[in-house]
Amino acid sequence: MRIFIVDDEPEIRKSLKDILEDENYEAEHFSSGKNFLKQLKIERPSLVLLDVWLGKEDGLSILDECKKIYPTVPIVMISGHGTIELAVQATKKGALNFLEKPLSIAKVLEAVEEALVYSEKSDSPEIKLEYDEILGNSSAIQKVKFSIAQAAATNARVFIYGENGTGKELVARTIFQNSKRREQPFVEINCAALPEELIESELFGYVKGAFTGASETRIGKFEAANGGTLFLDEICDMSLSTQAKVLRILQEQRFEKLGSTEQVSVDVRVIAATNIPVEDAIKEGKFREDLYYRLNVIPIIIPPLRDRKPDIPLLVDYYVRNTIEENNLPTKIIEKEALSILENHFWPGNIRELKNVVERLCIMTVGEVIRAQDVKDSLKGFVKANDLVEKGDFKRAKEEFEKQYILKTLQMNEGNVSKTSKSLGIERSHLYRKMKALGIQAEDIHE
């Protein structure tokens, strides 16, 4: 694989060339953006390492020109004067990563390896989504966007997998907004939010009469979504009897309202989502295998935030700006060490938790600078979990992170489970199950 190095410092160029060639990469270096762009028109490299300042040349402008020639070529920016704002600006312009001088061999090789993995995936046509509110340029999120683009071009059913707080609903909406059905309804239902006796009437509707006890006829979600898309969130919480009826609708594209024998024909695209391993639910007899195969035509796995760390500076910048605007706060700056702590946190609540933490930091931090200690204080309680991560016990670490995350949110809401479930973005019944599984007692909340 061939890598281009663009830097005006001879020592940096030589050092990077030696590091890369020791790892069996081909490397060519350039002292100016002008010479680099001239060669770029002749040859596409696998990766570009580009300095932010090239004498009198602006590296961000060179980045723009590079993206015009090869929109999908991965670019890692290098700077001796790194700031969060500069890193975010470079990321928004399409840079995959951002390295600060003095360069660490380990960080250089890690960034190169990640960029080359992305390069292999992006050799296919550039991802173009007309509607795209998914923040991030990491290889992990680019893979998701590529799957979205593929799914949006078809009417195939989609099954979205991801932990709580990763953005499953946003992915479903993005598929819908980029599909041929975007002018038709998008209807959603959270299968964990409704008791078994209500979910069927919500999905299929019912007719007025003595049998149903209803004073009026009402259409269900399937009929409301006719011609468009139905998003079944947390589908593994659906009862087995309802699963059987949904399977029949998928097979026949028609159903009967509750209390009626009249067939209602529909043309509905179904997107399903879950936050639990479906295979386990099938083994435990909680989810029908035949329904799984009907729904799992295009699987999309959303990575947890801890697996897409390069996106965190961009996300932090976005939530800082939004919080300041919404609350009419003075401008806040996050120092480098503080951002580093945020990047390396485990984030059991994923993007939703990051958003909450950033909002709290913006509101509660005195002064214009959010410092490392401010972030440490906001993440207190995760010491044991971090120790488990260092020991490599990731399963127990994840459980401990989740336990502390739920506990902290319960304490913030003075033990109110309804408010806590809303803050966490999960249903109250699911929160109760989590608390029981993690051994959270009422007395723990008030410690």
N, C-alpha and C positions, 0 to 999 in steps of 0.2 A: 504494500500500500504506500502511496506517495503523499507526502505531507509538505505543504509550503509554509515557510517561516518568514514573517514580514516584521522586521524590527530594525531600527536605525542604530542600535548599539552592537558593534562587532562581537563583543564578548558574549552577549546574550544569544546572538545568532549561532555562534560556534558551540556554545554550551548546549543549546537545544538540539542542534544537529547531532552532536556526539551522543546525547541521551537517547535520541530516537534511533540512531543507527546501531547503538548497542542492543536495542530491542528488535533489530532486523527490519525496521521501517526504512523506506527511501525518503530522504529529506533534501529539499532545495531551499535556499534562503535568499531573501531580497532585502536590500537596504532602503528601498523607497516604494511607496504605493504605486507610483507611475510604472516602474519596471514590473512589479507584481501583476498589475492589471493587464499589461501588455502580454505577459506570459499566460495569464489566465484565459485570454481569448483563444489561445492555441491549445491549452491543455487543462482538463478538469482534474484537480487533485482530490484525494479522499478526504482531506481535512486541511484547514487553514488556521495557523496560529498568528494572530494579528495584533500588533501593538496599538494602543489607543492613540499615542502621539508618535509621529514619524517625522521628527524635525519640525518643519513648518506645515506638514500635512496632517490633516485630521483623520485619525483612524476610523472614526464613526462614519465619515463621508466615504472612505474607502470601503467600509462594510456595506454601505448602500449600493455602491457601484458593483461590488462583488455579487450581491444578491440579484442585481439586474442581469448579470451574465449567467450565473448558476443559482437560481432561487433556493435549491435544496442542499447546496454544499454546506456541511457543518463548519462553523467558525467559532473558535475559542479566542476571546479577547484577552490581551495582556496589558497590565498597567502598573506603573510605579507610583501612581497617584490615585489609587482606587477609592471610590466612595460608593455608598449604596445607590445614590442617584445615578451615577455613571453606569453602574452595573445594571440597574433597572432599564436605563435608556438603551444600553447595548442589547439587552434581552428583548426589549420591545422591537428593536430593529432586526431581530432574527438571530443574534448571537446565541450559541448553545450553552456557553459557559463563560466564566470570567475568572482569570487568574491574576494574583497580585505579585509584584516583585518585592523582595527577592524570591525567586521561584524555587519551590520544593520539588525535587525529583519525583517523589511519591505522588504529589498532587498533579504534576504535569502528566505523568503516565496514567493516572486515574481519569483525568479529563480527556486524554487522547483515546483511551479505551472506550469510554462512554460515547464519545463523539463518533468513533468508527462504527460502533454498534448501530447508532442512529443513521449513519451514512448508508449502511447496508440496507436498512429498512426504507430509506428515503430515495433509493435509486429508482423506485417506482414513480409514476407521475406525481407532481407536487400536490399536496393536500389543499384543496380549495373548498372551503365551506362558506356559503353565502351568509349564513347565520352562525355565529360562533362567539359565545360568551364564556367559553372554557379557558381560563387563564393558565398559561404554562407553555414552555417550549422544550421541556425535558424529553428525552427519548421515550420515557414511559408514557407521557401524555400524548406525544405525537403518534404513538402506536394506537392509542384510543381514538384519536381524531381520524386516523386512517380507516379504522374499523367503522366509525360513524359515517364517513364518506361512502364506504362500500355499502353499508346497510341502507343509507338514505336513497341510494340509486335504485333500490328494489322495493318490493312489497313484502319481503320475507319477514317472518317473526324474529324477534330479537330477545335474547335473555341477557340481562345486565347483572353482573356480580360485583359486589363491593361492600366494604365495611360501612358502618354508620358514619355519615358525615363526609363521604367521598364525592357525593354529587351525582347519584344515580338518576334522580329526577331531571337534573340539568342535561345529562347525556340523552335521556329519553326525549326531552323537548328539542334538543339539537338535531336528533335524527328526524323528528317530525317536521321541524322548520325547514330542513333541507330536502325534504321528500316531495314527491308529486302530490301528496295529500295535504300540503301545508295550508291550502285554502279551506280545508274541511275541519271539523271539530277535533280538538285534542281533549280527551276526557281521562281523568285519572281517579284511581281509588286505592286507598291504603287498606290492604286486606287484614292488617293487624289491628286496625282502628275500630272494626265493627264486630260485634258478637255474631256467633254462627247464625242465630235466628234472623238477623237483619241483612246479612251480606247478600243472600240470594235475592231479596226484594230490591236491594240497591243495584245489583248487576242486571237482573232480568225484568224488573218492574212488576206491577200487579194491576189487576182490574177491580173495579168497584163491584161490591157484592157481598152476600152473606158468607161466602166461603173464605174470603180474605178479611172480612170485617172492615174493609176500607170504604170510606165515603166518596172516594174519587179514584179514577184510573190514573196511573202514573207510569211513565216510561222509565226504563232502567239505563244503566251506563252503556250497555252494549248497543241499545237502540239510539241513545244520544250520540254515540260515536259513529253511527252509520256513515260510511264514506270516508271516515277519518281514521283516527288512531286511539286505541284504548291502552292506557298504561296501568298495569296491575302491579302495584308496589308491594313488597314483602309478601309475595305470592305463596311462600312456604307456610304462612300462617293461615291459609285458606283451608276450610274443612274438607275432608275427603269426599263427602257427598257433593259439595259445591264443585270440587275439582272434576268430578265425573261429568257434571253438566257443562262445565267450561270446555272440557275435552270434546263433548258432543257438538257444541257450537263451532269449535275449530274445524271439526270434520265436516259438518253439514252446512255451516253458515246460516243456521236458522234455529229458533228456540220458541218456547211458549212463555208468556207472562204467567206469574203466579195467579192461579184461579181461572186460567183460560186454557182452552184446547186449540186456539187459533195459532197457526205458525207465523212467526215474524221473521222475514228474511233480512239479513244484514250483510254488508261488506265492510268488515272491520279489520284493520291491521292491529295485532296485539304485540305490545312490548311488555315484558315481565321483568321483575327485579327481585333480588333477595340479598340479604346480608349474612346468610348462613350457608355452609357447604351443602349443596343440594344432594350430593351423593350420600351424605350422612342422613339427611331427612328421608331419602328413599329407603335406605337400609333399616331405618327405625319404623318404616311403615307410615310415615307422616306425609309423604308426597308420592303421587302416582308416577311411576316410571314412564308410562305411555304418554302422559301429559308433558313430562320433561322433554321427551324426544320431539313432541309436536312444537314445543316452544323454543327449543334450543337450536334453531336453524342457524342464526348468527350469534355466537356468544361474544360478549364484550366484557372484559375484566378491567375494572377501574382500580389502578394501583393505590395503596394507602399512601398518605402524605410522606411517610418516612422513606418510601421508595422513589420519591421524586423531589429530592432535596434541592436540585438546581432551580425549581420553581418557587421556592419559599421567598426569596427576596422580592420577586414580582408580586406575589400574593400579599406580602407584608406591606409593600408600597401601596397597593390598591386599597387594602383595608385601613391603613393609616389615613390616606387621602379621603376616603369615604366617611370615616368616623369624624374627622376634623370638619368636613363640610356639613354633615348632618347635625353635629352638635355645636357648630359655630365656635370651635376651639382654636387657640393659637397653634401655629405650625409646630410640628414635632419632628425631631431628627433621631434616628436610631443609630447609636454608635456601633462600630464594627463588631466588638466583642459581644454586644447584646444580640446582634443579628446572628452571630455564630451559635449562640446558645439556642436561639429559636430554630436554627437549621438542624441542630443535632438532637432536639427533643424527639421523643418517640411518637407523640401525637396520637394517642388512642382514639380521640374524637375527630381526628383528621382535619379537614379544612374548616369544618364548623367550629372545632375547638380553637384552631389558630385564629379565626375571626374573633371569637369571644375574648381570647387573651389579648389580641392587639387592641380591640376596643377598650378593654379594661386598662391597658397600659396608657393609651392616649388620654383617657379621662382622669385616671388616678395619679399619673406621674406629674410631679411639681417641676416646673421649668420646661425648657424647650427641647432638652435632650433626654431620650430614654436610654438609660445606662444598663450595663450588665447586671448590676445589683437589682435594679427594678424588675428585670426579667426573671432573675433567680427567685425573688420574693413572690412573683406571680405564679411560679411553678413549684413552690415548696410542697413537700409531701410526696415527691417522686424519687426520693433518695434511694429507697430500697429497690425500686423498680430499675433504676439506672445501674445499681450494683449487680442486679441479675443479668442485665444486658451485657455488662463487662465480663461476666462469668460465662456468657454464651447460652444461658437458660432463657431463650426467647419466649417460650410458651408461658412460663411462670411470670416473666417480666411483663408480657402483654396483659395477663390477668391482673397483676399488681397495678399497672398503669391505669387499666379500666376501673379498678376498684377505687383508686385515689381520685381519678377524674370524676367519677360519679359522686364520691363523698364530698369533694370540693364544691361541686355544683349544688348538691343538696344543702350544704352549709350556707352557700350564697343565697339560697332560696328559703332559708330558715326551716329546712326539713319538709317543705311543701312538695309532695311528689308530683302533683299536676304541673306546677310551675317548672320543676326540674325536668320532667319529661319533655316539656315544650322547649326548654333551653337546650336539651341534648338532641332534640329532633327525633325522638323515638316515642312510641306509644306508651301510655302509662302501664298497661299490662306487661309489655316487654320490659319496662324498667323494673317492675316488681320481680319478674323472673330473673333478671340480671342481678338484682340485689340479693336474692336468695342464693343464686349460684355462686356469687362472690363472697357470701357470708357477711353482708353488710347489715348490722343491727342498728336499731333506733338509737342506742347509747353511743354508737360510733359517730353519729351525726353531730352530737353535741360536745364531742371532745375538744 
